[in-house]
Amino acid sequence: MRQDATQSRRLELPQITGRGAHALIWIYFVTMSALALLSLDDVRSPVPVYITIGLFATIWLVLTRDTQPRVGVGVSVYVIVASVAASAISSDNAITGGFSQWYVGAGAIAMFYLSLRRRDLLAWIGFAAIGATVILWGFTTDDRLLEAIVLVARQAPFVLVGSLFSLGMRRTSQRMDGIHGAETARAAAEAAALARTAERSRRLVALDSAVGPQLQRIADGVELTTAERDELLIAEARLRDSLRARQLDLPEIVAAVQRTRRRGISVVLLDDRYPHPLPPGTLPLITEAAVRILDSASTGAVTIRLLPAGRPLLATLVADDDEYSRIEIPAL
C-alpha cells in the first residue's frame, strides 16, 4: 500500500512527445503558414512559399510520428536537410524582411524541437547550416548581408533555450530517479521490517498456544509432571519443525507428527528445497504419503525430507523401525 502511495506521489517530467506537444507544434505550423500566405505581396513568386510550407509540413509530420524520447538520427537528418532546403529556396524570394522571412524562424523552431528531443549537437549543426545558407544569400545581394546576419542572430536564442532546457530536463530526471530509488528502497526496508515483525508475532502466538500454560507454570515455580515435560519436548520439536521444514508445516502433517511423537517415535522434518516452492499439484501427494508413513510407524524413527530443487526426486520419506521402509516422490 505504501509503495502504491509512493508511486502516485512520484513527479513526472512533462512529455514532449505526447498529444499536447504535437498539437502545439501543428498550431505553430498553421500560424506560420497563415502568416506566410498573408505575406505573398512581399515575395517575388508564391511558388517557393508553397514549396516551403510543404517542406515544413513534412518536417512536423516526421517529428510527430517519431514518439521516442530521443528522436532518431534519420529523422533528425531529414529535418535538417528539409530546413536548409526551405531556406535556400525562400531566401532570394523575399523582397523585404518581416513575415516573408518566416522560414528562418520555422527552421530555428525545428532545431529547438530537435534539442528538446535530446539531439543537441545535430540541432546546432542544423541551425549552423540554416544560418550559413541565409548569410550566403546575403553575400549574393548588394545591401542585404547585414539583414541576413541579424536575421540568423535573432533566431539563435531559440536553439540555445532548447539545449539548456533539454540539459535541465535530463538533470532533473536523474535527480528524480535518484529520489524515487531512495523512496523505493526505504519502502522495501519498511515492508521487510513489518514482515519480520509479523512473522515474529505469529511465532510468538504459536509458541504461546503450544506451551503457554506450561511456561506459565514454570514461571510460577510449579513442578511439572512427567507427562507435561514430555509435552514440552514435543512442543520444542514442533517449533524446530516450523523453522527447518516450513513447507511441511501443514495441519495434517503437524497432527500426524504429534501423534507419532507421543508414541515415543523420533520424527525429523527437513526442507532443503526452501525458498523454492513445491511444484503445483505435488503438495497433496507429499501430505498423503507423510501422514501414511507416520501413522504406520510403531518404533524407531521417521525422517521426511524435501530435496533441493533440480534433483530427480522431490521428497524422500524413511521409516526406520522393525522394518526399513522408504517412499520416494519423483520431481516430475
ABEGO torsion letter per residue (X at the ends): XAAAAAAAABBBBBBAABAAAAAAAAAAAAAAAAAAAAAAAABABAAAAAAAAAAAAAAAAAAAABABABBBAAAAAAAAAAAAAAAAAAAAABABBEAAAAAAAAAAAAAAAAAAAGBAAAAAAAAAAAAAAAAAAAAABAAAAAAAAAAAAAAAAAAAAAAAAAAAAAAAAAAAAAAAAAAAAAAAAAAAAAAAAAAAAAAAAAAAAAAAAAAAAAAAGBBBBAAAAAAAAAAAAAAAAAAABAAABBAAAAAAAAAAAAAGBBBBBBBAAOABBBBBGAAAAAAAAAAAAAAABABEBBBBBBBBBGBABABBBBBBBABBBBBBBBAX
